[in-house]
Amino acid sequence: MDVRHGVWRIYRESIAILVVSLLGGVFAGSVLGTEGMIDGFERYPGLLLLLPAFLATRGNVYGALGARISSGLHQGLIEPRFQRDRRLLAAVTASFINGIGISVFIGFLSWGVLQLVPGRDPARLVELVGIMLISGVLTSIVLIGGLLVLVFAGYKHGLDPDNLIGPIVTTLGDIFGVVFLFVAITVVGVMV
């Protein structure tokens, strides 16, 4: 395969998912602009500080999972179907634990940073950590499931998972990260 054909294949495989990613980003931004989210940012000072870190870590943690899955598929170590597979289970479990752990850490870190800023009164630690824990668990479940379904389906249809993983992870992470952040704000508001 020459370079021109390789570039064209990557472009052809990536363009549709990139358009979906663009639309997903617009949707996530529109959710951030809703009255409920704005009220949540006002009610829980510190949420706006942790939002970029929360969304970025979704891509970091689950992008690494996607890379492991892609490598396993290319090497024939993972089959593109849902079956009990030791390698796949280990990668998914590690990503799930990392995703939740980093979410909780972001809650602690945001609260700590705002303690150091004069004139800023952050939300209580239990509120920020609770919001991050709930949204971290929910996004982890959706990202793992969505990533596996879409990468396996693409691979079965002859698409290179390496061309799909980045846009899939960022799109699912942005959309569901923001939606589940809203859900977590609502749940914590009722519980705390």
N, C-alpha and C positions, 0 to 999 in steps of 0.2 A: 504494500500500500504506500503510495507516495504521499508527500506532505500535504498537497492540496486536497486529496481525498480524505486524509485524516482530519484536517481542519474542517472540511465540509461536514463530515460525520459528527464531529463534536458539536458544531453549530446546530445541525439538524436535530440532534438528540436533546440539546439544551434549550433551544428557543421556546418551546411550548411551556416547559416548567419554569423558565424565567419570566414569562408573561404571567403565569399563575402566581409566581412569587411577588411580582409587582402588584397585582390585584390584592393579594393577601396583605401586603404591607399597607396599602391604602385602607383596607378594611380595619386592620389593627389600629391605624392612626385614627380612624373615625370612632372606634370604640373608646380610645383615650379621650376624645373630645366630648363624650356623652356627659350629661349632667351627673349621673351616678359616679363616674370616675373622678370628675372634678370635685364632687363632694367628698369622695374618699381621700383625695390628695389633701383637702383642707382638714378633714377629720383626723387623719393620721399623718402628721408632719414627718417627713422622712421617706415617704413612699416615692416621691419624685426623685430623690437621691438614689434609691436602690433600683429603680426601674431599668436604667441602661445596663447596669451590671447583671441584673436578673435575666434580661433578654439576651445579652451577649454570652452568658455562660450556658444558655440552652444550646446555642450553636457550637460552643467549644466542646461540651461534654458529648452531645449527640452527633456532632460531626466526627469525633473520634470513633464513636460506635459505628457510624456509617462506613468509615474507612476500614475498620476491622472486618465488617461484613463484606465489603467490596473485595478486600484482599482474599478473604476466605472463599468467596465465590469464584474469583479468578484462578485461585490455586486448586480449586476442587475440594477444599477442606470443609466447605459448608454447602449444602444443597439448598436450592431456592424454594423451600417449602417448610411449612411448620411441622416440625418433628422434634423429638427429643434429641438435642445435639449438645454435647458437653461444652464445646468451644463457644457456640452461640449463647448458651445459657450463662456461661461465665462472663462473656462480654456484656450481655444485657444486664446481669445482676450488678456488675461493677459500675456500669453507666447509671443505673437506677440509684445506687447508693451515692455515687458522686453527685448526681443531679440534686438529690435531696439534701445531702450534706452541704453543698455549696450554697443552696438556697437559704438554709438556716444560718450559715456563716454570713451571708450578705445581710440578713436581718440584724445580727449582732453588730457587724461592722458599721452599718448605716446608723444604728442607734449610737454607737461609740463615737463616730465622727461628729454627729450632731451634738453630742455632749460637750465637745471641744469648741464648738462654734458659739461665740458670745451672742446673746440675744435670740437664740433659736431654742425652742422648746419642742423636742421631738415627741412622737407618740411613745407610749410605754413600750418597754422591751418586749413584754409578752405579746403585745399587739403586732409589732413588726415581725417578730419571729413566727408568730402564729400565721400571719398572712403569707409569709414566705414558705412556711412548711406546707400549708394547704395548697398553695399554687404550685409549689415544687413537686409535690406528689402527683397532682393531677396532670401537670404538663409532662412529667416523666412518663406516665402511663400512655398518654396520647402520642408523645414523640416516639417512644419505642414501638408501639403498635403501628403507627402510621409509617414510620421509616421502614420497618420490616415488610409491611404489605406493599408499599410503593416500590421499594428496591427489588424485592422478589418478583413482583409483576413485571417491572421493567426488564430485569435480567432474562426472564422467561420469554419476553418478546424481542430479545436480541439487543437491548440497549445496554450501554456500559454504565454500571452503577456509579462510577466515578463522575460521570457527567450529571447525575441526578442528585447526589447526596447533598451538596451545598445548598442548592435552591430548596430542596425538600425540607431540610433541617431548619433553615432560616424562616421559611414560610410557616411551617407548623409551629415553630418556636414563637414567632411574633404573634400569629393569630391566637393560638391557644394560651400563650403566656399572658397576653393582655386580657383575654376573656376570663381565664382562671384567676388572674389577679383580681378582677372585678368580683368574681364568685367568692374568693377568699376574703375580700373586704366586707362583703355582705355577711358571710358566715361569722367572721370575727366580730362584726358590729352587733350581731345577735347574741353571741356567746359571752363576750367580755363586757 
